[in-house]
Amino acid sequence: MQLPQNERTSRREFMQKSTAAAVGAGLLSSVALSPRAFAKGDDTIRVGLVGAGGRGCGAVGDCLRANPATRLVAVGEIFDDRLQSGLRGLQEAFRSESGRIAVDEAHQFSGFDAYKKVLDSGIDLVILATPPGFRPFHFEAAVNAGKNVFMEKPVAVDGPGVRRVLAANEIAKSKNLKVGVGLQRHHQPMYLESMERIHNGEIGDVVAMRVYWNGTTPWDPRRTREQCKGEMEYQLRNWYYYVWLCGDHIVEQHIHNLDVGNWIKKDHPVKCWGMGGRQVRTDKKYGEIFDHHAVEYEYADGTRMFSQCRQMPSNWNSVSEHAIGTKGTFDIADGSVSKIKSGSHEWRYDRHGRRELPYQIEHADMGAAIRDNHSYNEAENGAYSTLTAIMGRMATYCGKPVEWEDALNSKIELTPERFAWDAEPRVMPFPDGSYPVAIPGVTKAV
């Protein structure tokens, strides 16, 4: 599915829309667009969850803690065992709060069509937290069903998926649906104040940026091939290591830092080039993704963003963002220290003893938008930050420069032609159980 030329979002449109989409604490629009309408005619927000893994259950916990008038009423998950373990964890976490986890057996759904049944459960808000490869299809279905959506990042793993999200979001806007995306830095007071200062010119014009997510492997594969009934189950159980499911870690994880770079510039890159590979994590159990990426992005005004993400043990680690301006510099490290140097002046963010809980703040902001019917939509920012990461992966996989429009309009679709236990993913293993891995200079870019 490709958007017509007149419906594609231009760079200038993105600058305007992404700024409006970065809605932080206390910055919601005050204009009510239509009367409130909840499924049961009261102020309780009925929540459905699609994807009951660690991130999905974590998002539900954050949503319920941030919004007292919420209840979880339906859960969908591909695997029933994971559904049950996730639900048990939530019930234990909220055992002292009667009625917050109100999911009876009739509203526990497993299988590939579980998301459809959740959407048909009388909910007001759906949390989409499956592996990212499913996100475009689930978001489209949620919008068509008229549901408010909180979806985890990234919102897609390829250009066709990004286009599907953008097209569905046009419908979401026409229906006045609220859409949140799990790029929680946009709701964190430290980042909000830092960005306000940067955009007010405290470091002058930004001419270069550095962004990092250098760490180690987040988790090892959870199931062996012998423990699974087929290739589809095997890849789904170990989803982080397959590009059609996670997008590679530059997309699934490093998107947070790339998103901050775009936020600083109020723009997205127009071109990138880079390198990457599998140097340490070479065992066939690690599927097909790289263990390191280094990408140089170029913005329309010539600004460069230097990006690194790496998953290797016993190395220098950093999760941070940095900017160099004509008047000074900006540094933010590990989500805890933010400082701006401009001439002889240095500003440091002061928490004043406050606990910053951005994962909860983003849900509080969205809950307020649903209750008070404020305009609230973060899908475009999520889609373009996702595409920034996808474009970087394309460049490291092919070893050649990749331009924004080519990444957006790529016809390479990673998701399988159908979702079923007997279906084959597009990338299948060799007889020895290893997988074809991208070869720079050989692999096709777009």
Secondary structure, 3 states (H helix, E strand, C coil): CCCCHHHCCCHHHHHHHHHHHCCCCCCCCCCECCCCCCCCCCCCEEEEEECCCHHHHHHHHHHHHHCCCEEEEEEEECCHHHHHHHHHHHHHHCCCCCCCECCCHHHEEECCCHHHHHHCCCCCEEEECCCHHHHHHHHHHHHHCCCEEEECCCCCCCHHHHHHHHHHHHHHHHCCCCEEECCHHHHCHHHHHHHHHHHCCCCCCEEEEEEEEEECCCCCCCCCHHHCCCHHHHHHHCHHHCHHHHCCHHHHCCHHHHHHHHHHHCCCCCEEEEEEECCCCCCHHHCCCCCEEEEEEECCCCCEEEEEEEECCCCCCEEEEEEEECCEEEEEECCCEEEEEECCEEEECCCCCCCCCHHHHHHHHHHHHHHHCECCECHHHHHHHHHHHHHHHHHHHHCCCEEHHHHHCCCCCCCCCCCCCCCCCCCCCCCCCCCCCCCCCCCCCC
